[in-house]
């Protein structure tokens, strides 16, 4: 377990062992996902949508192609 302090500007420094393990550099982006009991940081470009698996609890089978299609359509509508 690692411990980091949040700066006055709300910035967080990730420990070197975490940055090395997940190949995070000073130019990297990290997606911040809110969970019920905390947050999850996901390096962008590593795993894509598959890295979000398990973040949202659902019942039954999911059609990921249909879900992806809906998300892409919603993004297109938001941009135009």
MIGUDREN-324051 format. One line per field, with one value per residue: x, y, z of N, C-alpha, C, O in turn; residue number from 1. Coordinates in pm, 1 decimal. Example, Ala and Ser with C-alpha at 12.3 -4.5 7.8 and 13.67 -1.06 7.14 Angstrom:
n_xx = c(1319.0_1285.0)
n_yy = c(-569.0_-225.0)
n_zz = c(780.0_708.0)
ca_xx = c(1230.0_1367.0)
ca_yy = c(-450.0_-106.0)
ca_zz = c(780.0_714.0)
c_xx = c(1320.0_1290.0)
c_yy = c(-330.0_3.0)
c_zz = c(780.0_787.0)
o_xx = c(1423.6_1340.9)
o_yy = c(-331.9_113.8)
o_zz = c(846.5_803.9)
nr = c(1_2)
This chain:
n_xx = c(85.0_48.1_99.5_-11.9_-7.8_-245.9_-204.1_-231.1_-345.3_-495.7_-358.7_-207.7_62.2_179.5_330.7_660.6_685.5_428.6_388.4_583.5_497.7_252.1_323.9_315.4_377.3_507.5_352.9_124.3_-227.7_-489.7_-780.2_-1044.8_-1251.6_-1553.6_-1649.4_-1873.8_-1749.8_-1511.3_-1249.7_-1127.9_-833.5_-748.7_-510.3_-511.9_-553.9_-459.0_-588.8_-841.0_-1195.0_-1232.5_-1092.2_-1263.9_-1430.9_-1644.4_-1677.7_-1933.1_-2209.0_-2412.1_-2700.9_-2735.2_-2665.0_-2460.9_-2464.8_-2200.4_-2119.1_-2347.6_-2378.5_-2141.7_-2188.6_-2410.3_-2289.0_-2098.9_-2270.3_-2400.4_-2185.3_-2122.1_-2357.5_-2337.3_-2117.8_-2198.1)
n_yy = c(-118.1_223.9_566.0_893.1_1250.8_1508.6_1809.8_2171.6_2263.7_2052.0_1849.2_1529.7_1321.2_1039.0_751.5_637.4_359.3_284.7_441.4_328.2_58.7_81.6_215.7_502.9_827.4_1168.8_1288.8_1148.2_1059.7_1009.6_835.0_913.5_740.1_734.8_545.8_363.0_332.8_475.6_585.2_512.6_498.4_498.1_439.5_610.2_468.4_222.7_-64.2_35.3_41.8_-206.3_-203.9_-99.0_-293.7_-442.2_-217.4_-105.5_-251.2_-502.8_-695.4_-1007.0_-1090.6_-887.0_-684.9_-584.3_-476.0_-343.0_-160.0_-9.8_101.9_265.9_448.1_569.2_692.1_873.2_1036.2_1145.6_1294.1_1477.5_1624.3_1748.4)
n_zz = c(0.0_-75.4_20.9_-36.1_-37.9_-84.1_-260.3_-202.2_-433.0_-511.3_-628.1_-686.4_-613.3_-762.9_-630.5_-722.2_-767.6_-841.3_-1072.0_-1238.3_-1253.7_-1390.8_-1615.3_-1627.2_-1719.7_-1705.7_-1898.3_-1918.1_-1911.4_-1676.5_-1612.3_-1395.8_-1191.2_-1023.8_-748.9_-530.3_-283.0_-298.7_-519.8_-852.7_-1036.6_-1370.8_-1607.2_-1913.8_-2233.3_-2178.9_-2188.4_-2245.6_-2284.5_-2176.6_-1940.8_-1761.5_-1678.3_-1447.0_-1288.7_-1280.3_-1138.5_-1272.1_-1366.6_-1527.1_-1877.9_-2095.7_-2386.4_-2532.0_-2775.7_-2864.5_-2656.3_-2681.7_-2930.6_-2873.6_-2697.3_-2866.0_-3051.4_-2880.8_-2805.8_-3055.2_-3107.7_-2897.7_-2972.0_-3202.5)
ca_xx = c(0.0_120.7_29.6_22.7_-77.8_-303.5_-151.5_-330.8_-409.4_-569.1_-273.8_-164.3_182.9_178.4_462.0_736.8_658.9_298.7_410.6_658.7_415.2_145.6_382.4_259.2_482.7_458.6_259.5_12.2_-358.4_-550.1_-926.1_-1087.1_-1384.1_-1612.7_-1712.8_-1950.2_-1663.9_-1384.3_-1224.6_-1036.9_-755.4_-719.2_-429.7_-578.9_-481.2_-415.4_-704.2_-962.0_-1320.6_-1220.3_-1037.9_-1374.7_-1510.2_-1668.5_-1698.0_-2077.3_-2272.8_-2530.1_-2755.6_-2755.0_-2569.6_-2452.3_-2425.4_-2103.4_-2117.8_-2461.6_-2349.1_-2039.5_-2256.2_-2490.2_-2196.6_-2042.5_-2376.8_-2421.6_-2070.5_-2138.2_-2465.0_-2289.2_-2018.0_-2256.3)
ca_yy = c(0.0_350.0_681.3_1020.4_1367.2_1599.9_1945.7_2278.9_2275.5_1929.2_1758.9_1406.7_1262.3_893.5_696.8_588.1_218.0_280.1_495.2_228.9_-59.8_110.0_291.7_637.9_928.3_1304.6_1331.1_1053.7_1096.1_907.4_848.8_902.9_677.5_737.9_423.3_386.6_336.2_542.5_619.2_424.4_567.2_408.7_505.7_615.2_401.4_91.1_-148.0_93.7_17.2_-332.7_-176.8_-57.0_-411.0_-462.2_-91.0_-90.5_-379.9_-527.5_-831.0_-1069.7_-1074.8_-754.0_-679.3_-475.5_-410.0_-250.0_-52.6_74.7_174.5_370.4_549.3_641.9_777.9_981.5_1126.8_1216.4_1392.7_1581.4_1705.8_1814.9)
ca_zz = c(0.0_-83.0_76.4_-98.5_16.7_-182.9_-244.8_-191.2_-564.1_-538.4_-705.0_-621.2_-669.5_-755.3_-596.5_-836.9_-796.2_-910.8_-1207.1_-1316.0_-1276.3_-1487.4_-1725.8_-1623.0_-1726.2_-1677.7_-2003.5_-1919.5_-1857.7_-1592.4_-1598.4_-1256.4_-1187.7_-890.4_-702.6_-407.4_-164.8_-325.7_-659.4_-925.1_-1137.9_-1481.2_-1710.1_-2043.8_-2339.3_-2134.1_-2159.9_-2301.3_-2214.9_-2103.3_-1807.6_-1675.5_-1645.2_-1304.7_-1218.7_-1260.6_-1113.1_-1354.6_-1361.9_-1657.2_-1986.9_-2154.5_-2526.5_-2531.6_-2906.9_-2865.5_-2560.4_-2743.3_-3037.2_-2810.3_-2644.2_-2980.0_-3103.4_-2784.3_-2818.9_-3181.9_-3088.6_-2805.3_-3043.3_-3321.0)
c_xx = c(88.5_33.9_79.7_-61.2_-127.2_-250.7_-265.5_-408.1_-489.2_-488.5_-226.5_-38.2_175.0_318.8_528.7_706.0_526.1_316.7_485.1_571.6_313.1_191.3_320.3_374.6_423.0_362.1_135.2_-115.8_-411.9_-699.0_-960.8_-1231.3_-1434.1_-1682.6_-1792.3_-1859.6_-1528.7_-1372.9_-1128.1_-966.1_-718.8_-634.6_-500.2_-490.4_-430.4_-538.1_-834.4_-1084.5_-1315.5_-1168.6_-1146.9_-1461.4_-1521.6_-1693.4_-1845.6_-2137.6_-2399.7_-2575.7_-2768.7_-2645.2_-2573.7_-2406.1_-2332.2_-2093.1_-2229.8_-2435.8_-2247.1_-2100.8_-2338.2_-2401.8_-2138.8_-2145.7_-2400.4_-2307.4_-2081.5_-2243.4_-2417.3_-2192.6_-2077.4_-2385.0)
c_yy = c(122.9_461.7_806.7_1130.2_1454.3_1740.4_2046.7_2296.4_2150.8_1827.8_1642.2_1357.7_1111.6_843.7_633.0_442.7_199.9_329.3_395.0_108.4_-37.9_197.6_431.2_736.6_1066.2_1355.6_1242.0_1116.3_977.7_935.9_827.1_854.4_678.4_605.6_455.4_407.3_403.0_580.5_517.3_510.1_466.0_483.8_497.6_547.2_264.2_10.6_-93.2_63.6_-112.0_-311.0_-133.1_-174.1_-427.8_-334.6_-69.8_-229.7_-392.0_-671.4_-883.0_-1039.0_-932.3_-764.6_-559.2_-405.2_-307.4_-132.1_44.0_160.5_291.0_482.9_633.3_736.5_896.9_1082.7_1209.5_1327.3_1508.0_1675.8_1785.2_1883.5)
c_zz = c(0.0_-28.3_7.5_-37.6_-98.5_-155.4_-230.1_-321.3_-600.8_-618.2_-619.7_-690.3_-650.7_-722.3_-718.9_-870.0_-869.6_-1054.1_-1294.3_-1351.2_-1386.8_-1603.3_-1738.3_-1620.7_-1698.1_-1784.0_-2009.3_-1865.9_-1778.2_-1582.4_-1451.7_-1254.7_-1043.9_-861.8_-576.7_-287.3_-188.6_-471.5_-719.6_-1028.9_-1245.1_-1583.1_-1845.3_-2146.8_-2299.5_-2095.1_-2215.3_-2217.4_-2133.2_-1962.1_-1709.1_-1630.9_-1494.1_-1226.9_-1186.2_-1246.0_-1198.0_-1336.3_-1504.4_-1756.7_-2042.6_-2299.5_-2543.1_-2666.2_-2914.3_-2772.0_-2620.2_-2852.5_-2980.9_-2757.7_-2757.0_-3041.0_-3011.5_-2791.6_-2945.8_-3168.6_-2999.8_-2875.3_-3158.8_-3288.7)
o_xx = c(191.6_-88.9_200.5_-172.6_-57.6_-251.9_-382.6_-523.5_-545.1_-544.1_-207.9_-32.7_165.1_416.0_460.9_700.7_512.9_266.5_452.7_572.1_289.1_109.5_278.1_459.7_303.7_295.3_50.4_-113.6_-383.2_-739.6_-911.7_-1320.9_-1366.7_-1764.9_-1778.9_-1888.6_-1438.8_-1473.0_-1057.0_-1030.5_-664.0_-681.3_-543.3_-368.6_-365.2_-584.8_-930.4_-1078.1_-1385.5_-1197.5_-1124.6_-1555.5_-1421.4_-1727.5_-1879.6_-2118.7_-2484.7_-2498.1_-2809.7_-2546.9_-2677.0_-2318.1_-2377.5_-2061.6_-2209.6_-2467.7_-2263.6_-2068.2_-2335.2_-2435.8_-2130.4_-2112.2_-2418.5_-2331.5_-2053.6_-2221.4_-2453.0_-2186.1_-2014.7_-2446.6)
o_yy = c(126.2_453.7_825.7_1106.1_1471.3_1785.8_2011.2_2339.3_2143.9_1731.1_1654.1_1353.1_1062.1_890.4_581.2_405.9_109.0_267.0_379.1_61.9_-127.4_247.9_471.9_731.7_1078.9_1456.6_1259.7_1211.1_861.8_1047.1_732.7_918.7_629.5_559.4_564.9_489.2_388.5_605.0_446.1_586.0_360.0_582.2_389.9_565.2_196.7_17.6_-168.7_60.3_-125.5_-390.6_-130.7_-155.6_-427.5_-341.6_-22.1_-315.5_-302.9_-757.9_-808.5_-971.7_-865.5_-844.6_-446.9_-286.3_-196.9_-17.9_165.6_278.5_401.6_600.3_755.5_848.9_1009.2_1203.2_1329.4_1440.1_1623.3_1794.1_1879.0_1943.8)
o_zz = c(67.1_-30.5_-6.2_8.9_-198.6_-41.0_-244.0_-319.8_-710.3_-670.2_-498.6_-813.2_-538.4_-781.7_-807.7_-987.4_-951.6_-1147.8_-1412.0_-1465.2_-1467.9_-1680.3_-1846.6_-1531.9_-1670.3_-1761.9_-2096.8_-1787.3_-1808.5_-1548.5_-1389.7_-1309.3_-953.2_-940.8_-522.0_-200.1_-105.8_-538.7_-648.6_-1101.3_-1214.6_-1640.5_-1886.5_-2148.2_-2379.1_-1981.4_-2230.6_-2094.5_-2032.8_-1872.7_-1588.1_-1553.7_-1422.6_-1108.9_-1077.9_-1332.1_-1196.4_-1295.7_-1593.5_-1725.8_-2037.2_-2331.3_-2565.3_-2670.9_-2964.8_-2805.0_-2610.8_-2865.1_-3035.1_-2772.1_-2745.2_-3078.2_-3058.7_-2784.2_-2945.0_-3212.5_-3023.8_-2841.9_-3208.2_-3376.5)
nr = c(1_2_3_4_5_6_7_8_9_10_11_12_13_14_15_16_17_18_19_20_21_22_23_24_25_26_27_28_29_30_31_32_33_34_35_36_37_38_39_40_41_42_43_44_45_46_47_48_49_50_51_52_53_54_55_56_57_58_59_60_61_62_63_64_65_66_67_68_69_70_71_72_73_74_75_76_77_78_79_80)
